[in-house]
Amino acid sequence: MKTVYHDFLIQEDYMMNFKKTVFVVLVLVMSLVANCSTSAKRIGDFQAPNYSTIKFNEKLAVAYLPEADAEIKSGKVFNEENFLNYYKSKLKEKGVISDKAKETIEITINDVRFRSEGVAIWIGTLAGTDSIDLDITIKDAKSKIIDQHKITISYALGGFAGGPNSVRSEYFYKKITNLTLQQLGYPAE
């Protein structure tokens, strides 16, 4: 009788430890999922133009609010030239950009937060998230705003796989581009 009871206690202890482990893993996974998120939505009372007939000029403008400008200049994650090269190439692949188009896309970066590379690698998710908040403004040939979208992206991964600046910048460039394409009604990767 003692061995049966003893075996029962061992199994119960094992199950308690297993449940705790599963709980900890679920909490970690949920925190990563919640901290790596994206959203895009139309702002204002604009009606979606027929983007299948509208093409955009290659001259894209990027502006920064003062807080974002300081953060981007002090960090090494977001590089405007690299971003625009990636953004333009993907929009050209989808046929969104035309040399003769007069409509424009303007990007205003409202707020950013980027962890330093060392913090992102060594502390990772515990150091919080990298994030960017921006507006995409679509203007017609007369510079009148015809559509506007807000895009927010956060990224919490870290370590040697997710923390290097190149990994994080690529993530942001790709997400901004894909969300722009989705908002314009084009298929994204």
ChimeraX commands (.cxc) that place a marker at each C-alpha (Angstrom):
marker #1 position 0.00,0.00,0.00 radius 0.5
marker #1 position 2.87,2.36,0.80 radius 0.5
marker #1 position 4.45,1.96,-2.64 radius 0.5
marker #1 position 1.17,2.69,-4.40 radius 0.5
marker #1 position 0.70,5.83,-2.32 radius 0.5
marker #1 position 4.37,6.76,-2.84 radius 0.5
marker #1 position 4.02,6.25,-6.62 radius 0.5
marker #1 position 0.85,8.37,-6.57 radius 0.5
marker #1 position 2.72,11.21,-4.83 radius 0.5
marker #1 position 5.55,11.04,-7.36 radius 0.5
marker #1 position 3.08,11.18,-10.25 radius 0.5
marker #1 position 1.22,14.07,-8.65 radius 0.5
marker #1 position 4.48,15.95,-8.09 radius 0.5
marker #1 position 5.47,15.29,-11.70 radius 0.5
marker #1 position 2.12,16.58,-12.96 radius 0.5
marker #1 position 2.41,19.75,-10.85 radius 0.5
marker #1 position 5.87,20.46,-12.26 radius 0.5
marker #1 position 4.67,19.73,-15.79 radius 0.5
marker #1 position 1.71,22.12,-15.39 radius 0.5
marker #1 position 4.00,24.86,-14.04 radius 0.5
marker #1 position 6.37,24.40,-16.96 radius 0.5
marker #1 position 3.53,24.53,-19.48 radius 0.5
marker #1 position 2.18,27.67,-17.79 radius 0.5
marker #1 position 5.58,29.42,-17.92 radius 0.5
marker #1 position 6.04,28.50,-21.59 radius 0.5
marker #1 position 2.54,29.76,-22.45 radius 0.5
marker #1 position 3.16,33.04,-20.62 radius 0.5
marker #1 position 6.42,33.54,-22.53 radius 0.5
marker #1 position 4.82,32.73,-25.88 radius 0.5
marker #1 position 1.88,35.03,-25.20 radius 0.5
marker #1 position 4.18,37.88,-24.18 radius 0.5
marker #1 position 6.13,37.48,-27.42 radius 0.5
marker #1 position 2.97,37.36,-29.50 radius 0.5
marker #1 position 1.55,40.42,-27.76 radius 0.5
marker #1 position 4.82,42.31,-28.13 radius 0.5
marker #1 position 5.30,41.60,-31.85 radius 0.5
marker #1 position 2.26,43.13,-33.40 radius 0.5
marker #1 position 1.19,45.24,-36.33 radius 0.5
marker #1 position -1.83,47.27,-37.23 radius 0.5
marker #1 position -2.90,49.45,-40.11 radius 0.5
marker #1 position -6.07,51.45,-40.44 radius 0.5
marker #1 position -7.50,54.26,-42.50 radius 0.5
marker #1 position -7.68,57.54,-40.61 radius 0.5
marker #1 position -10.00,60.39,-41.34 radius 0.5
marker #1 position -13.18,60.30,-43.39 radius 0.5
marker #1 position -11.52,59.31,-46.64 radius 0.5
marker #1 position -13.13,56.89,-49.05 radius 0.5
marker #1 position -10.74,54.36,-50.52 radius 0.5
marker #1 position -9.75,55.47,-54.02 radius 0.5
marker #1 position -9.56,52.87,-56.76 radius 0.5
marker #1 position -5.92,51.96,-56.23 radius 0.5
marker #1 position -5.90,49.56,-59.14 radius 0.5
marker #1 position -5.95,52.61,-61.44 radius 0.5
marker #1 position -3.81,54.94,-59.32 radius 0.5
marker #1 position -0.04,54.72,-59.59 radius 0.5
marker #1 position 2.45,56.70,-57.52 radius 0.5
marker #1 position 5.47,58.79,-58.31 radius 0.5
marker #1 position 8.85,57.34,-57.39 radius 0.5
marker #1 position 9.74,60.41,-55.32 radius 0.5
marker #1 position 8.69,59.34,-51.85 radius 0.5
marker #1 position 8.92,61.79,-48.98 radius 0.5
marker #1 position 9.75,60.77,-45.42 radius 0.5
marker #1 position 9.28,63.26,-42.59 radius 0.5
marker #1 position 9.83,62.87,-38.86 radius 0.5
marker #1 position 8.21,64.43,-35.85 radius 0.5
marker #1 position 10.93,65.86,-33.56 radius 0.5
marker #1 position 10.89,63.00,-31.03 radius 0.5
marker #1 position 11.12,60.39,-33.78 radius 0.5
marker #1 position 13.85,62.32,-35.59 radius 0.5
marker #1 position 16.07,62.35,-32.50 radius 0.5
marker #1 position 15.54,58.64,-31.83 radius 0.5
marker #1 position 16.24,57.63,-35.43 radius 0.5
marker #1 position 19.38,59.78,-35.65 radius 0.5
marker #1 position 20.74,58.38,-32.38 radius 0.5
marker #1 position 20.00,54.75,-33.25 radius 0.5
marker #1 position 21.27,52.35,-35.86 radius 0.5
marker #1 position 18.12,50.37,-36.58 radius 0.5
marker #1 position 16.21,52.53,-39.08 radius 0.5
marker #1 position 18.14,53.93,-42.04 radius 0.5
marker #1 position 16.01,56.11,-44.32 radius 0.5
marker #1 position 17.98,55.38,-47.49 radius 0.5
marker #1 position 17.93,51.60,-46.94 radius 0.5
marker #1 position 14.24,51.72,-46.06 radius 0.5
marker #1 position 13.31,53.76,-49.16 radius 0.5
marker #1 position 15.34,51.47,-51.45 radius 0.5
marker #1 position 13.50,48.42,-50.06 radius 0.5
marker #1 position 10.10,50.16,-50.06 radius 0.5
marker #1 position 10.41,51.43,-53.65 radius 0.5
marker #1 position 11.67,48.12,-54.98 radius 0.5
marker #1 position 8.74,46.20,-53.48 radius 0.5
marker #1 position 6.18,48.77,-54.66 radius 0.5
marker #1 position 7.72,48.66,-58.16 radius 0.5
marker #1 position 7.48,44.85,-58.17 radius 0.5
marker #1 position 3.73,45.14,-57.54 radius 0.5
marker #1 position 3.31,47.81,-60.24 radius 0.5
marker #1 position 2.35,50.51,-57.73 radius 0.5
marker #1 position 5.02,53.01,-58.86 radius 0.5
marker #1 position 5.16,54.64,-62.27 radius 0.5
marker #1 position 7.65,57.22,-63.57 radius 0.5
marker #1 position 4.83,59.30,-65.12 radius 0.5
marker #1 position 2.50,59.26,-62.10 radius 0.5
marker #1 position 1.70,62.48,-60.32 radius 0.5
marker #1 position 0.11,61.00,-57.18 radius 0.5
marker #1 position 2.47,60.75,-54.22 radius 0.5
marker #1 position 2.98,58.77,-51.04 radius 0.5
marker #1 position 4.26,60.68,-48.03 radius 0.5
marker #1 position 5.42,58.91,-44.88 radius 0.5
marker #1 position 5.45,60.72,-41.55 radius 0.5
marker #1 position 7.15,58.89,-38.71 radius 0.5
marker #1 position 5.43,60.02,-35.53 radius 0.5
marker #1 position 7.15,58.01,-32.84 radius 0.5
marker #1 position 9.82,55.32,-32.55 radius 0.5
marker #1 position 11.55,53.34,-29.86 radius 0.5
marker #1 position 14.53,51.17,-30.63 radius 0.5
marker #1 position 16.55,49.19,-28.11 radius 0.5
marker #1 position 20.30,49.32,-28.54 radius 0.5
marker #1 position 21.74,46.26,-30.23 radius 0.5
marker #1 position 23.47,45.06,-27.06 radius 0.5
marker #1 position 20.29,45.36,-25.01 radius 0.5
marker #1 position 18.23,43.64,-27.72 radius 0.5
marker #1 position 20.70,40.75,-27.89 radius 0.5
marker #1 position 21.49,40.26,-24.20 radius 0.5
marker #1 position 18.26,41.29,-22.48 radius 0.5
marker #1 position 15.80,40.74,-25.32 radius 0.5
marker #1 position 12.09,40.87,-24.55 radius 0.5
marker #1 position 12.72,41.88,-20.95 radius 0.5
marker #1 position 13.96,45.26,-22.22 radius 0.5
marker #1 position 10.60,46.00,-23.83 radius 0.5
marker #1 position 9.76,46.35,-27.49 radius 0.5
marker #1 position 11.05,48.23,-30.47 radius 0.5
marker #1 position 8.20,50.15,-32.03 radius 0.5
marker #1 position 7.33,52.56,-34.80 radius 0.5
marker #1 position 4.21,54.63,-35.39 radius 0.5
marker #1 position 3.76,56.33,-38.75 radius 0.5
marker #1 position 1.22,57.82,-41.11 radius 0.5
marker #1 position 1.00,57.15,-44.85 radius 0.5
marker #1 position -0.55,60.08,-46.70 radius 0.5
marker #1 position -1.72,59.73,-50.29 radius 0.5
marker #1 position -1.93,62.93,-52.35 radius 0.5
marker #1 position -3.34,63.50,-55.81 radius 0.5
marker #1 position -1.67,65.41,-58.65 radius 0.5
marker #1 position -2.73,68.74,-57.06 radius 0.5
marker #1 position -1.21,67.78,-53.66 radius 0.5
marker #1 position -4.65,67.30,-52.14 radius 0.5
marker #1 position -4.85,64.54,-49.52 radius 0.5
marker #1 position -7.07,61.75,-50.85 radius 0.5
marker #1 position -6.31,59.02,-48.33 radius 0.5
marker #1 position -4.42,58.48,-45.09 radius 0.5
marker #1 position -3.43,55.42,-43.06 radius 0.5
marker #1 position -1.89,54.88,-39.62 radius 0.5
marker #1 position 0.60,52.03,-39.23 radius 0.5
marker #1 position 1.95,50.79,-35.92 radius 0.5
marker #1 position 4.48,48.01,-35.52 radius 0.5
marker #1 position 6.15,46.54,-32.45 radius 0.5
marker #1 position 8.93,43.95,-32.23 radius 0.5
marker #1 position 10.11,42.30,-29.02 radius 0.5
marker #1 position 12.37,39.47,-30.10 radius 0.5
marker #1 position 15.96,39.46,-28.96 radius 0.5
marker #1 position 18.96,37.25,-28.57 radius 0.5
marker #1 position 21.50,36.47,-31.25 radius 0.5
marker #1 position 18.76,35.50,-33.72 radius 0.5
marker #1 position 16.33,38.41,-33.23 radius 0.5
marker #1 position 18.35,41.20,-31.64 radius 0.5
marker #1 position 20.92,42.38,-34.20 radius 0.5
marker #1 position 20.15,45.75,-35.80 radius 0.5
marker #1 position 20.06,44.24,-39.30 radius 0.5
marker #1 position 17.38,41.71,-38.30 radius 0.5
marker #1 position 15.23,44.33,-36.60 radius 0.5
marker #1 position 15.56,46.89,-39.42 radius 0.5
marker #1 position 14.63,44.26,-42.02 radius 0.5
marker #1 position 11.57,43.33,-39.95 radius 0.5
marker #1 position 10.40,46.97,-39.82 radius 0.5
marker #1 position 11.08,47.67,-43.52 radius 0.5
marker #1 position 9.17,44.56,-44.55 radius 0.5
marker #1 position 6.20,45.19,-42.22 radius 0.5
marker #1 position 5.83,48.85,-43.25 radius 0.5
marker #1 position 5.93,47.87,-46.92 radius 0.5
marker #1 position 3.50,44.96,-46.56 radius 0.5
marker #1 position 1.02,47.00,-44.53 radius 0.5
marker #1 position 1.19,49.82,-47.08 radius 0.5
marker #1 position 0.46,47.37,-49.90 radius 0.5
marker #1 position -2.42,45.83,-47.96 radius 0.5
marker #1 position -3.94,49.24,-47.28 radius 0.5
marker #1 position -3.71,50.01,-51.00 radius 0.5
marker #1 position -5.45,46.74,-51.84 radius 0.5
marker #1 position -2.42,44.92,-53.23 radius 0.5
marker #1 position -1.37,41.45,-52.14 radius 0.5
marker #1 position 1.61,41.48,-49.80 radius 0.5
marker #1 position 4.11,38.78,-48.92 radius 0.5
marker link #1:1,2 radius 0.2
marker link #1:2,3 radius 0.2
marker link #1:3,4 radius 0.2
marker link #1:4,5 radius 0.2
marker link #1:5,6 radius 0.2
marker link #1:6,7 radius 0.2
marker link #1:7,8 radius 0.2
marker link #1:8,9 radius 0.2
marker link #1:9,10 radius 0.2
marker link #1:10,11 radius 0.2
marker link #1:11,12 radius 0.2
marker link #1:12,13 radius 0.2
marker link #1:13,14 radius 0.2
marker link #1:14,15 radius 0.2
marker link #1:15,16 radius 0.2
marker link #1:16,17 radius 0.2
marker link #1:17,18 radius 0.2
marker link #1:18,19 radius 0.2
marker link #1:19,20 radius 0.2
marker link #1:20,21 radius 0.2
marker link #1:21,22 radius 0.2
marker link #1:22,23 radius 0.2
marker link #1:23,24 radius 0.2
marker link #1:24,25 radius 0.2
marker link #1:25,26 radius 0.2
marker link #1:26,27 radius 0.2
marker link #1:27,28 radius 0.2
marker link #1:28,29 radius 0.2
marker link #1:29,30 radius 0.2
marker link #1:30,31 radius 0.2
marker link #1:31,32 radius 0.2
marker link #1:32,33 radius 0.2
marker link #1:33,34 radius 0.2
marker link #1:34,35 radius 0.2
marker link #1:35,36 radius 0.2
marker link #1:36,37 radius 0.2
marker link #1:37,38 radius 0.2
marker link #1:38,39 radius 0.2
marker link #1:39,40 radius 0.2
marker link #1:40,41 radius 0.2
marker link #1:41,42 radius 0.2
marker link #1:42,43 radius 0.2
marker link #1:43,44 radius 0.2
marker link #1:44,45 radius 0.2
marker link #1:45,46 radius 0.2
marker link #1:46,47 radius 0.2
marker link #1:47,48 radius 0.2
marker link #1:48,49 radius 0.2
marker link #1:49,50 radius 0.2
marker link #1:50,51 radius 0.2
marker link #1:51,52 radius 0.2
marker link #1:52,53 radius 0.2
marker link #1:53,54 radius 0.2
marker link #1:54,55 radius 0.2
marker link #1:55,56 radius 0.2
marker link #1:56,57 radius 0.2
marker link #1:57,58 radius 0.2
marker link #1:58,59 radius 0.2
marker link #1:59,60 radius 0.2
marker link #1:60,61 radius 0.2
marker link #1:61,62 radius 0.2
marker link #1:62,63 radius 0.2
marker link #1:63,64 radius 0.2
marker link #1:64,65 radius 0.2
marker link #1:65,66 radius 0.2
marker link #1:66,67 radius 0.2
marker link #1:67,68 radius 0.2
marker link #1:68,69 radius 0.2
marker link #1:69,70 radius 0.2
marker link #1:70,71 radius 0.2
marker link #1:71,72 radius 0.2
marker link #1:72,73 radius 0.2
marker link #1:73,74 radius 0.2
marker link #1:74,75 radius 0.2
marker link #1:75,76 radius 0.2
marker link #1:76,77 radius 0.2
marker link #1:77,78 radius 0.2
marker link #1:78,79 radius 0.2
marker link #1:79,80 radius 0.2
marker link #1:80,81 radius 0.2
marker link #1:81,82 radius 0.2
marker link #1:82,83 radius 0.2
marker link #1:83,84 radius 0.2
marker link #1:84,85 radius 0.2
marker link #1:85,86 radius 0.2
marker link #1:86,87 radius 0.2
marker link #1:87,88 radius 0.2
marker link #1:88,89 radius 0.2
marker link #1:89,90 radius 0.2
marker link #1:90,91 radius 0.2
marker link #1:91,92 radius 0.2
marker link #1:92,93 radius 0.2
marker link #1:93,94 radius 0.2
marker link #1:94,95 radius 0.2
marker link #1:95,96 radius 0.2
marker link #1:96,97 radius 0.2
marker link #1:97,98 radius 0.2
marker link #1:98,99 radius 0.2
marker link #1:99,100 radius 0.2
marker link #1:100,101 radius 0.2
marker link #1:101,102 radius 0.2
marker link #1:102,103 radius 0.2
marker link #1:103,104 radius 0.2
marker link #1:104,105 radius 0.2
marker link #1:105,106 radius 0.2
marker link #1:106,107 radius 0.2
marker link #1:107,108 radius 0.2
marker link #1:108,109 radius 0.2
marker link #1:109,110 radius 0.2
marker link #1:110,111 radius 0.2
marker link #1:111,112 radius 0.2
marker link #1:112,113 radius 0.2
marker link #1:113,114 radius 0.2
marker link #1:114,115 radius 0.2
marker link #1:115,116 radius 0.2
marker link #1:116,117 radius 0.2
marker link #1:117,118 radius 0.2
marker link #1:118,119 radius 0.2
marker link #1:119,120 radius 0.2
marker link #1:120,121 radius 0.2
marker link #1:121,122 radius 0.2
marker link #1:122,123 radius 0.2
marker link #1:123,124 radius 0.2
marker link #1:124,125 radius 0.2
marker link #1:125,126 radius 0.2
marker link #1:126,127 radius 0.2
marker link #1:127,128 radius 0.2
marker link #1:128,129 radius 0.2
marker link #1:129,130 radius 0.2
marker link #1:130,131 radius 0.2
marker link #1:131,132 radius 0.2
marker link #1:132,133 radius 0.2
marker link #1:133,134 radius 0.2
marker link #1:134,135 radius 0.2
marker link #1:135,136 radius 0.2
marker link #1:136,137 radius 0.2
marker link #1:137,138 radius 0.2
marker link #1:138,139 radius 0.2
marker link #1:139,140 radius 0.2
marker link #1:140,141 radius 0.2
marker link #1:141,142 radius 0.2
marker link #1:142,143 radius 0.2
marker link #1:143,144 radius 0.2
marker link #1:144,145 radius 0.2
marker link #1:145,146 radius 0.2
marker link #1:146,147 radius 0.2
marker link #1:147,148 radius 0.2
marker link #1:148,149 radius 0.2
marker link #1:149,150 radius 0.2
marker link #1:150,151 radius 0.2
marker link #1:151,152 radius 0.2
marker link #1:152,153 radius 0.2
marker link #1:153,154 radius 0.2
marker link #1:154,155 radius 0.2
marker link #1:155,156 radius 0.2
marker link #1:156,157 radius 0.2
marker link #1:157,158 radius 0.2
marker link #1:158,159 radius 0.2
marker link #1:159,160 radius 0.2
marker link #1:160,161 radius 0.2
marker link #1:161,162 radius 0.2
marker link #1:162,163 radius 0.2
marker link #1:163,164 radius 0.2
marker link #1:164,165 radius 0.2
marker link #1:165,166 radius 0.2
marker link #1:166,167 radius 0.2
marker link #1:167,168 radius 0.2
marker link #1:168,169 radius 0.2
marker link #1:169,170 radius 0.2
marker link #1:170,171 radius 0.2
marker link #1:171,172 radius 0.2
marker link #1:172,173 radius 0.2
marker link #1:173,174 radius 0.2
marker link #1:174,175 radius 0.2
marker link #1:175,176 radius 0.2
marker link #1:176,177 radius 0.2
marker link #1:177,178 radius 0.2
marker link #1:178,179 radius 0.2
marker link #1:179,180 radius 0.2
marker link #1:180,181 radius 0.2
marker link #1:181,182 radius 0.2
marker link #1:182,183 radius 0.2
marker link #1:183,184 radius 0.2
marker link #1:184,185 radius 0.2
marker link #1:185,186 radius 0.2
marker link #1:186,187 radius 0.2
marker link #1:187,188 radius 0.2
marker link #1:188,189 radius 0.2
view
